[in-house]
């Protein structure tokens, strides 16, 4: 079975500092994708960053980077230079290979991040 | 602008009154899916479609129907809504159903069934 675990229900970070949101995953697939989404209080689900299981380099998108440690099955999100607008719920998600999946995203329970001024 | 649109954004209805939530994407995506999000239960897949005329059940399909007659549209139908279908609903799409492409989400539909 595939599973995503986010162990931090809530996090605080000071504005302009960096923060790491933890994510571990479990899968028997050889091919899979790991994703992070942001859900602000308004409710929409915003795609942030993707990491493929075969990618050797960590993914980066602007202030977001994904610290991918395949042997440890972790895919932590690092947000650099936090801004007030980063306050939101963050979800780690996984998508497995087509043969074992419906194409669905499997989500973790989320981490609420609050950025302090 | 590339996007997934859903309508309505908010809906309050009564038990048993049939409703449809529309979903449309303008990115020529083959794969589309519906999720519901509930406190404590997270996001769960309701139905998905790998391509036109190809739909299948997700994890929580009971009480829902879908159709995929055109590539861009994937409506969610509640034939006889019940209070336990009160939820936040998301439509999502991606180029295909494989692991190596992101799903883009619509803005969500907050449904309340009284």
Contacts between the chains, C-beta under 8 A, distances in Angstrom:
chain1	res1	chain2	res2	distance
A	29	B	99	7.5
A	31	B	99	5.5
A	31	B	100	7.7
A	32	B	99	5.0
A	33	B	99	4.2
A	33	B	100	5.4
A	33	B	101	7.5
A	33	B	102	7.8
A	35	B	102	5.9
A	35	B	103	7.8
A	37	B	105	7.6
A	43	B	88	6.4
A	43	B	107	7.3
A	43	B	108	4.8
A	43	B	110	7.2
A	44	B	105	6.8
A	44	B	107	4.9
A	44	B	108	6.0
A	45	B	90	6.0
A	45	B	92	7.8
A	45	B	105	3.9
A	45	B	108	7.2
A	46	B	105	7.7
A	47	B	102	4.9
A	47	B	103	7.4
A	47	B	104	6.3
A	47	B	105	7.5
A	50	B	100	7.9
A	50	B	101	7.9
A	50	B	102	5.3
A	52	B	99	7.3
A	52	B	100	5.3
A	53	B	99	7.5
A	91	B	43	7.6
A	95	B	98	7.8
A	95	B	99	4.6
A	95	B	103	7.7
A	96	B	99	5.8
A	97	B	98	7.2
A	97	B	99	5.5
A	98	B	97	5.6
A	98	B	98	5.1
A	98	B	99	7.4
A	101	B	97	7.7
A	101	B	99	7.4
A	102	B	45	6.6
A	102	B	48	5.3
A	102	B	56	6.7
A	102	B	58	6.1
A	102	B	97	7.4
A	103	B	31	5.4
A	103	B	33	6.7
A	103	B	48	5.8
A	103	B	50	6.8
A	103	B	94	7.4
A	103	B	96	7.8
A	103	B	97	3.1
A	103	B	98	7.3
A	104	B	33	6.3
A	104	B	35	7.9
A	104	B	45	4.1
A	104	B	48	6.4
A	104	B	58	6.1
A	104	B	59	7.6
A	105	B	35	7.8
A	105	B	43	7.3
A	105	B	45	7.8
A	105	B	92	7.6
A	105	B	103	5.8
A	107	B	42	5.2
A	107	B	43	4.6
A	108	B	42	7.6
A	109	B	42	5.8
A	110	B	42	7.4
